[in-house]
Amino acid sequence: MMNLNPKMMQEVVAEAFDRTDSLRWQMAITRTAQELESNPFMHYDGHALVILSESNEIYSANGTRQCKTFAL
């Protein structure tokens, strides 16, 4: 499991919430924070965060929107 700085995580989440009034984005921010705190299947490859999701999909957090839910 990755070691995340809890204080920094809290600050980043708070800043992200401050930047949007969209309920959809707030839900995405909340879900992402939960995933980062609980998912042991993540790896930073030097360029992106590679994540194995609960649906057994592999995502690369690299600034592109790959999540199937986003496409809905």
RATA-V184226 format. One record per residue. RES is the residue in one small letter. SS is DSSP state (helix for helix, strand for strand, loop for the rest). Layout:
res->RES ss->SS
res->RES ss->SS
This chain:
res->m ss->loop
res->m ss->loop
res->n ss->loop
res->l ss->loop
res->n ss->loop
res->p ss->helix
res->k ss->helix
res->m ss->helix
res->m ss->helix
res->q ss->helix
res->e ss->helix
res->v ss->helix
res->v ss->helix
res->a ss->helix
res->e ss->helix
res->a ss->helix
res->f ss->helix
res->d ss->helix
res->r ss->loop
res->t ss->loop
res->d ss->loop
res->s ss->loop
res->l ss->helix
res->r ss->helix
res->w ss->helix
res->q ss->helix
res->m ss->helix
res->a ss->helix
res->i ss->helix
res->t ss->helix
res->r ss->helix
res->t ss->helix
res->a ss->helix
res->q ss->helix
res->e ss->helix
res->l ss->helix
res->e ss->helix
res->s ss->helix
res->n ss->loop
res->p ss->loop
res->f ss->loop
res->m ss->strand
res->h ss->strand
res->y ss->strand
res->d ss->loop
res->g ss->loop
res->h ss->loop
res->a ss->loop
res->l ss->strand
res->v ss->strand
res->i ss->strand
res->l ss->strand
res->s ss->loop
res->e ss->loop
res->s ss->loop
res->n ss->loop
res->e ss->loop
res->i ss->strand
res->y ss->strand
res->s ss->strand
res->a ss->strand
res->n ss->loop
res->g ss->loop
res->t ss->loop
res->r ss->loop
res->q ss->loop
res->c ss->loop
res->k ss->helix
res->t ss->helix
res->f ss->helix
res->a ss->helix
res->l ss->loop
